[in-house]
Structure formats: structure tokens, C-alpha cells
Amino acid sequence: MNRAELAEVLRSARARVRPQDVGLPSGTRRQVPGLRREEVAMLAGLSVDYVVRLEQGRGPRPSRQVIAALTQALRLNDDDRDLAFRLAGHEPPQTGRIAMVVRPSVLRLLDRMADLPVLVLSAKGDVLAWNPLAAALQGDMSAWPPSRRNLIWQRFLGSSRCQVAATPDEDDAATRASVGTLRAAQARYSGDPDLARLINELRRGSLRFDELWREGRSAPWRTATKSINHPELGTFMLDCDTFVFPDTDQTVLVYSAEPGTPEATALDMLRVAGLQHF
């Protein structure tokens, strides 16, 4: 392990990431460029003291899981991610694993769509990036531990302040699509250990998931109109379009409403009241 070089890589990466790149409010009283250590710790699911020690070249050798969480939180590209793994004394993730890093070009798309809720998902449903309006719609996803920052896990085993696909028919369709998405991911990434752990946990923890899993059906995320049951704005409908990047198997979810409709008004209210609350 090269502690000094790893510390330099982590400090430099933190300074490059803007709060809005990771779905956090930028605020007006920032004294450092990029993210604060507290924000990196929150996104990676680590203690602030641990992040401080790593950036100062102190402390024990971080595990593969810690480096993976940090490189994802800092939005490192594949080359910089591999460098961080090697500096920590680990082999980088092998080919055949699910891509967990969002390309900078995709993050720029999120910047351009600031007036719509947008999320980026991995092939197994991990929420890899989101903009502030998505957090206002679905809750502060940075508060979820990294291992629970997954829409499929949240659907079967978690809880959210906002319920998406609120009607019984929508919920059944979304539930089946979630299981089908993991079925398709397993066929493409049979050697991914994180995917295997997620499936095993869901099968053990949810009878409904296990029942659907044994049916052996596959289905991708699809564009649909979804009922949103928001704790402050009530229930309204939004179009949810999906855009897939084939080279990474990552999906971008974009929520929108037709102009002049009550749903568009609800989105306008979310931009004001929701973002202020967030």
C-alpha cells in the first residue's frame, strides 16, 4: 500500500467533484473546492474520521469494499479507480463486473436537466447518481447506506418517504420488472459477487421476491407513466422515461409532465418547496 499517493489521489478527487454532481445542494458558504470530507464520508458510508485519516496517509489499509465505496462516491473514472485500488494494495475490479462508475459525460447530462428529476442506475438497480430534484421527489438518497442505495432493495426490504408506482397494478408491474431486471443482470454478470449477495439477501428477506425469482422471468426497465405518492404533495402522475447506455448497462430515469397539466404544476411546486426542504 502506498499511503501517501493514495491520500493525494483522494484529496485531488474530492476537490474535483461538485456537490451538484452527486445530488447534494451546493450552498453559498463553501470554503473549499469540491466536496467536504463530511459529504464524502456520508456518500461512502464511512466515518468522517476515517476519511480524514486516509487523506492524511494514516490509519490501517482500507479494504476493497472501502475503496470501492470511495471511488464511487468520488465519481472516479475507470483508470483513476484502478489506480486507487492498486495504491491501496488491491487488484482493480475485474472485467465482467457491473459498472458502478458514471461517466463524466453522463453527469453533464444531469446538469443540463436540472428542472427534471433524474437518476442513474446500475444494471442491478444501484442509484449511482441523482440530481437535487430527484432527491426532492424520492427523498435524500445520500442518507441511505451505500449497500442500501438500490431501488430494488428499497422496493422489497426498505422504506422511502415517497412511494413510486403507488396503485396496485403499477406496484405489481414494477415489482415484476425489478425481479426481471436482476434476472437479466445475473445472465450477463454471473461472476459479480455483489450481484450474487444482493440476490441472496432479497431471496432470504422477501417471500414475494423469492416467489417471483423462482418464476424465472426476465424484464428490463421500461418507460411508463407512474403514480407518485409524495408525503407533502400528495398523489400525482409523472412520465418516467428510461435511457440505456449499452456499454455500461446503466439506465437513466427521467421524470417529466406535460406542460399545463396539474402534474406539471406539482413538479413546479416540487422545485420550490421540495428543494427548499431538501
Summary of the structure (lengths in Angstrom):
residues: 278
radius of gyration: 19.0
end to end distance: 39.1
largest distance: 58.1
contacts: 854
relative contact order: 0.11
helix: 50%
strand: 14%
